[in-house]
Amino acid sequence: MTALIWFRNDLRSLDNPALTAVCKNHEHVRAVYFLCPQQLDEHGIAPIRRHFLRRAVDDLSAQLGKLGIPLDIVNATHFKHVPSQLKNHCQKHGIEAVYANQEWLVDEIQRDSLCTEQLDIPLHLLDDSLLSPLHIAKGDGQPYKVFTPYSRRCREVLAAQFPRVLRRPAAKKSSDAGTTAQCPKFGEEKDSSAWPADEEGVLQQLRQFCAERAADYQKHRDFPAIDGTSRLSAALALGLLSPRQCLARLQQECGEEIWDAKSDAGTWFNELLWREFYRHVAYHFPRVVKGQAFQSYTDAIPWPNDQALFDAWREGRTGFPIVDAAMRQLSATGWMHNRLRMIAASFLCKDLHIDWRWGERHFLETLIDADFASNNGGWQWAASTGTDAAPYFRIFNPTTQGQRFDADGEFIVHYVPELKGLRGKQLHQPPAVSDYPLPIVDHNERRKITLALFKEIRD
Ligand SMILES: Cc1cc2nc3c(=O)[nH]c(=O)nc-3n(C[C@H](O)[C@H](O)[C@H](O)COP(=O)(O)OP(=O)(O)OC[C@H]3O[C@@H](n4cnc5c(N)ncnc54)[C@H](O)[C@@H]3O)c2cc1C
């Protein structure tokens, strides 16, 4: 009899709890990946991410081939058909048990419950994707709503029991190294080859970051002209890499410094915990992934949603250089620096008065690292509708943000070449320059309107 490992957002052979368990408990193992192109269309998944996903599935197929585990890539069309497709697949291949790593968003939890109901064999769900237990709770048993105490508690838990990284399982006896299915193309794609999509390439990226850049992370991470961050978000989002691998490697390079939240290495560790925090929030407060605000009162904000302003933001022609450079980086590369995501998101909501859900959707449609929980958390943070303790009256000034984080305009000019030759204040508040628009709004005026919008509904 054969057991099945069902891959979802955990496309790797190293440190994969479900793969380790299935290989330990069963002599014969097959693997399956369900493609859901209709679902991807509904979510507007970016062409660059589709290409990245296809390359990642191909690499997984090759890795599994070396382990003697054939991977079947099944077109299930839509997420909702997966339970019945899984059942058919198990019957067709005489499967005695299914293994998968647990996913924590509400739709995925429901899908897994349906699978359990419909299958007449066990579905074993293993803990993965997070460093710390999802069910971590405050002293009163309630989930955390604020990041700092959450991260403090996670550190305590992880210091008491450092997460183990699992090895790649040994090849099965029935080893058939030639078995490598190729993932078919599904929908429009954009070349993602600038991003490693194979396990070895991603590990190399992690090693290099920890060895060369983690020691300066805090100093460099806010400056988009500096290559100061890991750029591992796309790999983490598809599970080509686990956060445990990240933390273990960081500790190997930086030692005990990781436990000091104010150090460079400790700051990077904190970013991994932000990722976990947004999963914790999405799990405990599932309304946030159903289009609702975490701060429910903010759902009453009458966002004016001017389509022309939205288009100008999306296309990088707002007349605010740092915002335009950010949005053009996103269109050109499918990725945006974290500082710029905060600036661009704040600008959309608080200067253009456009609903954060529009921005959230646009990011999902363009980012290579689109991740539902992190994207939602980031947008709600920027719009002051989310968990963050930062009050709504903290509004980014796009001009001073540009002056602070790209003072010489190195990043701006790369993406907004119309501004080449300008220096200092002129670069950040350009005079009429051919081919570059004047500011589409007055920041100070818009700021006042935002404050009034929030204050009115809050009161
Ligand atoms: C409006 C907005 C939308 C965002 N959308 C996404 C998204 O769709 N997918 C996504 O992975 N991240 C998202 N982020 C978080 C963050 O911007 C990216 O994770 C980060 O820029 C990725 O670059 P990096 O891999 O070099 O990060 P590093 O600085 O090297 O950080 C390491 C890892 O920690 C995680 N991380 C870092 N910062 C955050 C954060 N603020 N929140 C959650 N996780 C974090 C990521 O997995 C990242 O790869 C968003 C942030 C904002 C403000």
Ligand as a Chemical Component Dictionary entry (heavy atoms), coordinates in Angstrom:
data_LIG
# 
_chem_comp.id                   LIG 
_chem_comp.type                 NON-POLYMER 
_chem_comp.pdbx_formal_charge   0 
_chem_comp.three_letter_code    LIG 
# 
loop_
_chem_comp_atom.comp_id 
_chem_comp_atom.atom_id 
_chem_comp_atom.alt_atom_id 
_chem_comp_atom.type_symbol 
_chem_comp_atom.charge 
_chem_comp_atom.model_Cartn_x 
_chem_comp_atom.model_Cartn_y 
_chem_comp_atom.model_Cartn_z 
_chem_comp_atom.pdbx_ordinal 
LIG C1  C1  C 0 1.171  47.231 2.533 1  
LIG C2  C2  C 0 2.077  46.038 2.732 2  
LIG C3  C3  C 0 1.848  44.873 2.025 3  
LIG C4  C4  C 0 2.685  43.758 2.215 4  
LIG N1  N1  N 0 2.423  42.609 1.518 5  
LIG C5  C5  C 0 3.202  41.515 1.725 6  
LIG C6  C6  C 0 2.946  40.313 1.022 7  
LIG O1  O1  O 0 2.006  40.181 0.230 8  
LIG N2  N2  N 0 3.797  39.256 1.230 9  
LIG C7  C7  C 0 4.853  39.329 2.109 10 
LIG O2  O2  O 0 5.589  38.351 2.264 11 
LIG N3  N3  N 0 5.081  40.461 2.803 12 
LIG C8  C8  C 0 4.306  41.551 2.642 13 
LIG N4  N4  N 0 4.577  42.714 3.321 14 
LIG C9  C9  C 0 5.661  42.704 4.319 15 
LIG C10 C10 C 0 7.054  43.133 3.806 16 
LIG O3  O3  O 0 6.968  44.322 3.085 17 
LIG C11 C11 C 0 7.732  42.059 2.943 18 
LIG O4  O4  O 0 7.660  40.810 3.577 19 
LIG C12 C12 C 0 9.200  42.414 2.732 20 
LIG O5  O5  O 0 9.321  43.644 2.082 21 
LIG C13 C13 C 0 9.866  41.318 1.919 22 
LIG O6  O6  O 0 11.196 41.639 1.649 23 
LIG P1  P1  P 0 12.382 40.752 2.223 24 
LIG O7  O7  O 0 12.129 39.328 1.946 25 
LIG O8  O8  O 0 13.651 41.345 1.729 26 
LIG O9  O9  O 0 12.210 41.008 3.787 27 
LIG P2  P2  P 0 13.247 40.948 5.011 28 
LIG O10 O10 O 0 13.369 42.333 5.532 29 
LIG O11 O11 O 0 14.491 40.251 4.677 30 
LIG O12 O12 O 0 12.418 40.114 6.086 31 
LIG C14 C14 C 0 12.493 38.673 6.179 32 
LIG C15 C15 C 0 11.122 38.073 6.035 33 
LIG O13 O13 O 0 10.274 38.455 7.102 34 
LIG C16 C16 C 0 8.940  38.604 6.638 35 
LIG N5  N5  N 0 8.534  40.016 6.826 36 
LIG C17 C17 C 0 9.341  41.097 6.793 37 
LIG N6  N6  N 0 8.631  42.214 7.075 38 
LIG C18 C18 C 0 7.359  41.810 7.266 39 
LIG C19 C19 C 0 6.149  42.498 7.595 40 
LIG N7  N7  N 0 6.105  43.812 7.797 41 
LIG N8  N8  N 0 5.019  41.774 7.695 42 
LIG C20 C20 C 0 5.033  40.433 7.516 43 
LIG N9  N9  N 0 6.148  39.729 7.219 44 
LIG C21 C21 C 0 7.294  40.417 7.101 45 
LIG C22 C22 C 0 8.943  38.243 5.165 46 
LIG O14 O14 O 0 8.582  36.892 5.026 47 
LIG C23 C23 C 0 10.390 38.483 4.772 48 
LIG O15 O15 O 0 10.817 37.722 3.660 49 
LIG C24 C24 C 0 3.753  43.835 3.149 50 
LIG C25 C25 C 0 3.965  45.031 3.851 51 
LIG C26 C26 C 0 3.146  46.119 3.643 52 
LIG C27 C27 C 0 3.406  47.379 4.408 53 
# 
loop_
_chem_comp_bond.comp_id 
_chem_comp_bond.atom_id_1 
_chem_comp_bond.atom_id_2 
_chem_comp_bond.value_order 
_chem_comp_bond.pdbx_ordinal 
LIG C1  C2  SING 1  
LIG C2  C3  SING 2  
LIG C2  C26 DOUB 3  
LIG C3  C4  DOUB 4  
LIG C4  N1  SING 5  
LIG C4  C24 SING 6  
LIG N1  C5  DOUB 7  
LIG C5  C6  SING 8  
LIG C5  C8  SING 9  
LIG C6  O1  DOUB 10 
LIG C6  N2  SING 11 
LIG N2  C7  SING 12 
LIG C7  O2  DOUB 13 
LIG C7  N3  SING 14 
LIG N3  C8  DOUB 15 
LIG C8  N4  SING 16 
LIG N4  C9  SING 17 
LIG N4  C24 SING 18 
LIG C9  C10 SING 19 
LIG C10 O3  SING 20 
LIG C10 C11 SING 21 
LIG C11 O4  SING 22 
LIG C11 C12 SING 23 
LIG C12 O5  SING 24 
LIG C12 C13 SING 25 
LIG C13 O6  SING 26 
LIG O6  P1  SING 27 
LIG P1  O7  DOUB 28 
LIG P1  O8  SING 29 
LIG P1  O9  SING 30 
LIG O9  P2  SING 31 
LIG P2  O10 DOUB 32 
LIG P2  O11 SING 33 
LIG P2  O12 SING 34 
LIG O12 C14 SING 35 
LIG C14 C15 SING 36 
LIG C15 O13 SING 37 
LIG C15 C23 SING 38 
LIG O13 C16 SING 39 
LIG C16 N5  SING 40 
LIG C16 C22 SING 41 
LIG N5  C17 SING 42 
LIG N5  C21 SING 43 
LIG C17 N6  DOUB 44 
LIG N6  C18 SING 45 
LIG C18 C19 SING 46 
LIG C18 C21 DOUB 47 
LIG C19 N7  SING 48 
LIG C19 N8  DOUB 49 
LIG N8  C20 SING 50 
LIG C20 N9  DOUB 51 
LIG N9  C21 SING 52 
LIG C22 O14 SING 53 
LIG C22 C23 SING 54 
LIG C23 O15 SING 55 
LIG C24 C25 DOUB 56 
LIG C25 C26 SING 57 
LIG C26 C27 SING 58 
# 
